[in-house]
Amino acid sequence: RSTLDRILTIEWQRARRKREPIGFIMIDIDHFKLFNDTYGHQAGDECLRVVAATLKDCTQRPGDLAARYGGEEFALVLSDTSSEQARIVAERGRQKIMEVAISYKKSAQAHVTASFGVASMAPGSRQSGPEALILAADRALYRAKRSGRNRVVVDGEEPDDYL
């Protein structure tokens, strides 16, 4: 997580200099604790590796970063990225996680899914900063999970806007 914090701070400073937005996506594997309890920690570790590799494939530009945030949570830092562009990246990640089809019989989809919270800010506003960006993405992630999981929610928008 320290690498994530360091890169996010560097990208935030760069975005402020260039007056560009920065996107941040928080990802949580749906019902991961139950997955771990059902299939064991070895399968849980493999699930984390596959999801991490899948998310890394979603970051294709040099300034972008995919990182483990903690537990079953991951984060993407996207330089020069609006909320809409970040939502597209998140939706692509959500679809790819479903496509790798990690078997999970207790899931409604029969495989592992993930929820995504998306935020984007342009550095310079008084209440903006890396912490505010993380908080906004976390808020959106909470709404994604509360509204049924396996979805992407952008901070400031309703989950139903995408259905």
N, C-alpha and C positions, 0 to 999 in steps of 0.2 A: 504493500500500500504506500510505502514511502516513495517509491519510484513514481507511482501515479500522482501523488501530491506534488512532487518536484516537477514533473512534466506539465501538470495542469497549471502550476504557477508560472512556469516558463512560457507556456502557450498563452496564458492570460496576459502576460506582459507584452508578448509579441502582438497579440490581437489589439491591445490598447494602443501600441505604437502605430499599427497599420489601420486602426479604426475598423476592424472587422469583427463579426460575431464569432463566438466560439460555442460549439455544440457539446453537450454532455449527455450521455445515455447511461442509465442504470438498468441492469438486467438481473432478474432473480429467477432461478430455476423453480418452476412451480412444484410445490409439494415435495421438495428435495429430501426433507427429513424422513418422510414416509418412504420415499424411494430407497434411501440408505437403510432404513429399518427393514424393508422388505427384501432387498437384494444383497445387503452387506456393504461394508466400507470399501472393499476392493472394487465392486461394481460402481459405487458412488464416486470413487476416485477416477475411474475410467470415464464415467459420465462427465465429470468436471473437465477432464482433459479434452474430450470430444467437443464439448460446448466451447471451451476456450479456443480451440483451433478453429472452430466454425466462426466465432466472433472475430478472431484475428483476420480471417479471410474477408471480413466486411470492411476492414480498414486498409485502404489501398494507397493512400497518399503518405508521403514521408512524415508530415506533422501529426498524423493520427496515431492513436494508441489504444490498444485493447489491453485491459489489465484485470486481474482478480481484485475485487474490492474487499472481500472477506466472506467466509463461509461459502454459500452458494451464489453469492452476488458478484457480478462483473461490472465493469464500466468501460465506456468508450469515450475518448476525448477526440473531438473532431474540429480541426482548425478551419477558420473561415467558412462556417457552416450555419445556415439559418435553421429555425425550428422546422420548417417544411423539409429542408434537405436532410436534417437529422432524423425526422420521422421516416423518410424513405429508407435511410440506412437501417433504422431500427426494424422496419417492416421486413426488409430483406433478411436481416439477421433472424427474426422470428420465423420466417418461412424456411430458412436454411436449417435451423434447429429442428423443425418438424420433418424436413426432408431426410436428415440423417437417421431419423426413426429409431432412436434408442428405445428399445422395448420397455414398456411400463404398463403392465396389465391393469393396475388400479387407476390409471388415468382415463378420463373420458375419451381421449383420443387414442389410447392404447400405446402411446409413446410419450417421451419427455417433451414438455413444452416450457416456454419461458414468458415472463411478463417484462415489459419494457417501459421505463419512464424517461421522457425526453425533455430537455430544456436547452435553450440557446439564449445567450446574452451578448450584448455589445458592451465591452468594458468602457467605463467612463461615467455611467449613471451612478448616482450617489450610493444606492443600495446594492450595487453590483460588486462582485468579487468571486473568487473561486468557491468560497464557502456558500455564497448565495446560489451559485450555479448548481452545486451539489444538492443543496436543500431543495431547489426547484425540481430537479430530476427525481429526487427521492419522493417528493410529494406526488409527482405524476406516477411513479412506480406504485406507490400505495394505492392510488386510485385505480390503476390497471388491475391490481390484485383484488381490490374490493369489488370491482365491477365484473368479475368472472375469470380473471387470469387469461393467459395465452393471448395477450393483446398489447398494443402499443398505445400509450396515452402521452400527449404533449401537455406540458404544464400550461395552465390557463385555458385549456380546451376540455370539453366533456368527452368521455370515452365513447359515447354514442355517436359522436361526429364522424366516426370511421366505419360504422356498421352499415 
